[in-house]
Amino acid sequence: MDLINYFQLYFASISERSFVFGIPLRQGKISRKKLIELAQPIIKEMRTFLQQNLEAPSKAVSKFSKNLLRKWDSLFTFIYHEGVEPTNNLAERLIRSAVLSRKISCCTRSKEGQLLLAKLLTVFQTCRIQNRSTLEFFRAAIYANHHSLHPCPSLLLTRKEIVIRKVA
């Protein structure tokens, strides 16, 4: 087995072990404190492995190791902070409709059209996630713009709205 294949297999096995702990946490079978405790040896092993491969004979392996170590502080955010998912599956599902729309319509005909479509889909998906009416959001935004009202409606939730949504 060459170095790149070994690296990929070993790194994948370490990564998989760190993600596995998220399942019992979401199911309420372990606490976040316990998750952190269980993850520490794996995180340490992963960092050691990457550091050992910084000067690997394979440029791909050493570059990958350097890039991950550069982003190290954000790699395990999902372990330490509630509400952060370990994967980007939600994001992938959210952009699926945009990808399908682009494939069906053969894209837009201009950069401006692409930008408009991206912004509209962002509003649609954000409103969907927040259980808000997209139509009501657009109505309020157009009204505020037409009457020069400030602040305009925002897709960003305030801390108070986040707490209320968690309770509900």
C-alpha positions in Angstrom: 0.0 0.0 0.0 1.4 3.4 -0.9 1.7 6.3 1.5 -1.3 8.2 0.1 -3.6 5.2 0.4 -2.4 4.5 3.9 -2.7 8.1 4.9 -6.3 8.2 3.6 -7.4 5.0 5.3 -5.8 5.8 8.6 -7.0 9.4 8.7 -10.5 8.3 7.7 -10.6 5.8 10.5 -9.6 8.5 13.0 -12.1 11.0 11.7 -14.9 8.4 11.7 -14.2 7.7 15.4 -14.5 11.4 16.3 -17.9 11.7 14.4 -19.4 8.5 15.9 -19.7 10.2 19.4 -22.1 12.8 18.0 -24.8 10.2 17.6 -25.2 9.2 21.3 -25.0 12.9 22.2 -27.9 13.8 19.9 -29.8 10.9 21.3 -29.2 12.1 24.8 -27.3 9.0 25.8 -24.1 10.9 26.7 -23.5 14.5 27.9 -21.4 17.1 26.1 -18.8 16.8 28.9 -18.6 13.0 28.2 -18.3 13.7 24.5 -15.4 16.0 25.0 -13.8 13.4 27.3 -14.2 10.6 24.8 -13.0 12.8 21.9 -9.8 14.1 23.5 -7.6 11.0 22.8 -8.8 10.8 19.2 -8.2 14.5 18.7 -4.7 14.2 20.1 -4.0 11.1 17.9 -5.2 13.0 14.8 -3.1 16.0 15.5 0.0 13.8 16.2 -0.6 12.0 12.9 -0.9 15.2 10.9 2.2 16.6 12.5 4.2 13.5 11.7 3.1 13.9 8.1 4.1 17.5 7.6 7.3 16.4 5.9 5.9 13.3 4.2 7.5 12.2 0.9 4.2 12.7 -0.8 3.5 16.4 -1.5 -0.3 15.7 -1.4 0.0 14.2 2.1 2.1 17.0 3.5 0.0 19.7 1.9 -3.2 18.1 3.3 -1.6 17.9 6.8 -0.5 21.5 6.7 -4.0 22.7 5.6 -5.8 20.8 8.3 -3.4 22.0 11.0 -3.9 25.5 9.8 -7.6 25.1 10.3 -7.2 23.0 13.5 -9.1 25.3 15.9 -12.3 25.1 13.8 -12.2 21.3 13.0 -13.8 20.2 16.3 -16.3 23.0 16.9 -19.1 20.5 16.8 -17.7 18.8 19.8 -17.4 21.9 22.0 -20.5 23.9 20.9 -24.1 22.8 21.0 -26.0 23.2 17.7 -23.0 22.8 15.4 -23.2 19.8 13.2 -20.2 17.6 12.5 -20.9 17.4 8.7 -22.2 19.7 6.1 -25.2 17.4 5.2 -27.7 20.1 6.0 -26.0 22.6 3.7 -25.8 19.9 1.0 -29.6 19.3 1.3 -30.4 23.0 1.3 -28.5 23.7 -2.0 -29.9 20.6 -3.7 -32.9 22.5 -5.0 -30.6 25.2 -6.4 -28.4 22.6 -8.1 -31.5 20.8 -9.6 -32.9 24.2 -10.7 -29.7 25.0 -12.4 -29.5 21.7 -14.2 -33.1 21.8 -15.4 -33.0 25.4 -16.6 -29.6 25.1 -18.1 -28.3 27.8 -15.8 -29.1 31.5 -16.0 -27.9 33.6 -18.9 -25.9 36.2 -17.0 -23.8 36.8 -13.9 -26.5 39.1 -12.6 -29.1 36.3 -13.1 -26.9 33.8 -11.2 -26.5 36.2 -8.4 -30.2 36.9 -8.2 -31.1 33.2 -8.2 -28.5 32.6 -5.4 -30.0 35.4 -3.3 -33.5 34.3 -3.8 -32.7 30.7 -3.0 -30.9 31.9 0.1 -34.0 33.7 1.3 -36.3 30.7 0.5 -34.1 28.2 2.4 -33.4 30.5 5.4 -37.1 31.3 5.8 -37.9 27.5 5.5 -35.4 26.7 8.2 -36.7 29.4 10.5 -40.4 28.4 9.8 -41.1 31.9 8.4 -43.2 32.8 5.5 -41.0 33.6 2.5 -43.9 35.6 0.9 -44.3 37.6 4.1 -40.6 38.3 4.3 -40.5 39.6 0.7 -43.6 41.7 1.3 -42.1 43.3 4.4 -38.7 43.9 2.6 -40.3 45.5 -0.5 -42.6 47.6 1.7 -39.6 48.8 3.9 -37.5 49.5 0.7 -40.4 51.4 -0.9 -41.0 53.5 2.2 -37.3 53.9 3.2 -37.9 52.2 6.5 -35.0 51.2 8.6 -34.1 48.7 9.8 -35.3 46.5 6.9 -36.4 42.9 7.6 -33.5 40.6 8.4 -32.9 36.9 7.9 -30.5 37.0 10.9 -32.2 36.0 14.1 -31.6 38.0 17.3 -30.5 36.1 20.4 -34.0 36.5 21.8 -35.5 34.9 18.7 -33.1 32.0 18.9 -34.0 31.3 22.5 -37.7 31.5 21.7 -37.3 29.1 18.8 -35.4 26.6 20.9 -38.1 26.7 23.6 -40.9 26.3 21.1 
